[in-house]
Amino acid sequence: MIRPLRILVLFLVAAGLTLGVTALTSSALAYALAGVVIVVVVLFGTPFALVQTRPRKQAAPEPEPAGFVRRVGF
């Protein structure tokens, strides 16, 4: 799980970059895009948070019952 401080930092970086590009282009489309990016980051944390970085640990397989014989072949 991503820590809240990390989400805040990533949000500020995304907002800063988006608004920086918006200020350079100064078009209505860029302002709309900036709003969409900020809303997505606020709602979902970050797009990177949706991607699982570490695989989940799988549960150990259940042991076979006593006297169980695994037969291989026909």
C-alpha positions as CSV (number, residue, x, y, z in Angstrom):
1,M,0.0,0.0,0.0
2,I,1.3,3.4,-0.9
3,R,1.8,5.8,2.0
4,P,-0.4,9.0,2.0
5,L,2.7,11.2,2.0
6,R,3.9,9.6,-1.2
7,I,0.5,10.1,-2.8
8,L,0.6,13.8,-1.8
9,V,4.1,14.3,-3.3
10,L,3.1,12.5,-6.5
11,F,0.0,14.6,-6.7
12,L,1.9,17.8,-6.3
13,V,4.4,16.8,-8.9
14,A,1.7,15.8,-11.4
15,A,-0.3,19.0,-10.7
16,G,2.9,21.2,-11.0
17,L,3.9,19.5,-14.3
18,T,0.4,19.8,-15.7
19,L,-0.1,23.4,-14.8
20,G,3.4,24.2,-16.0
21,V,2.6,22.8,-19.5
22,T,-0.7,24.6,-19.3
23,A,1.0,27.9,-18.6
24,L,3.3,27.4,-21.6
25,T,0.6,26.6,-24.0
26,S,-2.2,28.7,-22.4
27,S,-5.1,27.1,-24.3
28,A,-8.5,26.1,-23.1
29,L,-7.8,22.5,-24.0
30,A,-4.6,22.5,-21.9
31,Y,-6.6,23.8,-18.9
32,A,-9.2,21.1,-19.4
33,L,-6.5,18.5,-19.5
34,A,-4.9,19.9,-16.4
35,G,-8.3,19.6,-14.6
36,V,-8.7,16.0,-15.7
37,V,-5.2,15.0,-14.6
38,I,-5.7,16.6,-11.2
39,V,-9.1,14.9,-10.7
40,V,-7.7,11.5,-11.7
41,V,-4.8,11.9,-9.3
42,V,-7.1,13.0,-6.5
43,L,-9.6,10.1,-7.1
44,F,-7.2,7.3,-7.8
45,G,-4.1,8.3,-5.8
46,T,-1.8,8.1,-8.9
47,P,-2.0,6.1,-12.0
48,F,1.2,4.3,-10.8
49,A,-0.6,3.2,-7.6
50,L,-3.0,1.2,-9.7
51,V,-0.1,-0.9,-11.1
52,Q,0.9,-3.5,-8.6
53,T,4.7,-3.2,-8.0
54,R,5.1,-6.4,-6.0
55,P,3.4,-9.7,-6.6
56,R,1.2,-10.9,-3.9
57,K,2.5,-13.8,-1.7
58,Q,0.6,-16.9,-2.6
59,A,-0.8,-19.1,0.2
60,A,1.0,-22.3,0.8
61,P,-0.6,-25.3,-0.9
62,E,-2.9,-27.3,1.3
63,P,-1.4,-30.6,2.5
64,E,-2.8,-33.8,1.1
65,P,-4.8,-35.9,3.5
66,A,-3.0,-38.7,5.3
67,G,-2.6,-41.8,3.2
68,F,-3.1,-39.9,-0.1
69,V,-1.2,-41.3,-3.0
70,R,-0.6,-39.2,-6.1
71,R,-0.8,-41.4,-9.1
72,V,0.9,-40.3,-12.3
73,G,0.1,-41.9,-15.6
74,F,-2.9,-44.0,-16.8
